[in-house]
Amino acid sequence: MNTRQINKSEFIQLVSNIESTPNDWQHLSSKPVLVDFFATWCGPCQALSPILEEIAREYKDQIEVYKVDVDQDQELTAFFGIRTVPTLLFSKSGNEKPHLMLGVMGKQELKQHIEELLLQ
């Protein structure tokens, strides 16, 4: 697998320490990050999963792709106010607030968002 499922403690280490600086986003990863908030029972999430695997493989040297199960990590899900799955979080270096996008999308649309939000 090219994507990696993470929990809140891993999110704090790999993406942003939302506990120590909840109102001041600090991107920690050396690469831009795409996080998929998903649920195992969600049909659109299951449709998006293979697309994310392809994206993670194609962009492996440029971005990190993580997944968070909303049912297993409700505290992290609540922090971002996520009520719809799938929700994608896009974060790049520095203290720029992350972008959230709701719903499933095709590979080309996702690639366009990655190029615009993470790689420019």
N, C-alpha and C positions, 0 to 999 in steps of 0.2 A: 504494500500500500504506500502511496505517495503522500496521502493526507495523514494527519496524526490527531487522534482524539485526545483532548486535554480536559482537565478539571480546573477549578478555581485557583488552586495553589500553583498549578503549572502556568495558568494564564498570568498570574502575578509575577512569576519568574521570567516568562518568555515574551509577554506582550506588553503589559503595563501594570504597575503596582497600584491597583485601584483601592487598596486598603490604606496605604500611607498617604497617597495623594488623590483622593476621590474626585476632587474638583479641579485638579490640575493634571491633565493627561500627559504622561511621559512615555513615549514609545521606547521600549527596551531592546527590541530585536535589532540585529544588524541589517536585516532585510525588511522590506514592507511585508505586511501580514494580511491575509484573508482568513476570517474566522466564520465558519458555517454553524449557526445555531440551528439544530435540527431535532427531530423526534423520530424514534424508530417506527412509530405507528403512522407517520405522515407520508402519504403518497407522493406529493410534490417533492418532499425531502429525498425520498428514494429515487425519484427521477433525476434529481440534481446530483446525487452522489457520484455516479460514474463520470459526469461532466467535470466535477471537482477533481477527481482522480486524474483525468486527462490534463486539466489545467495545472495541477501540481507537478505532473511529469514534464510538461512543456516549459513551465516557468521555474523549474527546480533551482536554477542558479540565481534567480531574481527575486522570488518571493517565498514565504512560508505559508502553507495552507493547513489550518487547524480546524477541528470540529468540536463542538460542545453540545452534549446531549442535554436538552432543556429539562427533561424529567429527572436526570441524575444531578444536575447542577442548577437548582432553582435559585440559589442566592446570586450567582453570576448572571443568570437570565434576568432576575429582578433588577439588578444594578443598572442594566441597559434598558429596562422597561420593555422587554421583548414579550409580545403577546401573539405574534404571528410567526409560524415556521413554514418554510425556512426564512431566516433573516441572516443576511451576510454583513459582516463588519469589515470595513477596509481601513487599515491603519498604516501610515508610513512614518518615516523618521521624524524626530522632533516632538513638539508639543501640540501639533495640529490635532484637533478633535477628530475622532474616527467618523467615518461615514457609515450609516446603516441603510441597507436596501432590503425591502421585504419581497418575498415571493420567489418563485422559481423563474429562471431565465435560461435561454439557450446558450450554447457555448460561445457563439460569436458575440452576443450581447455582453456576456460575462467578460470576455477578452477585452472588449471595448472599455468596460468599466475599469478593469485592471490597468489598462494602458493609461486611462485618463486620471484615475484616482491614486494609483500606486507608483507608476513608473515615469510620470512627468515631473 
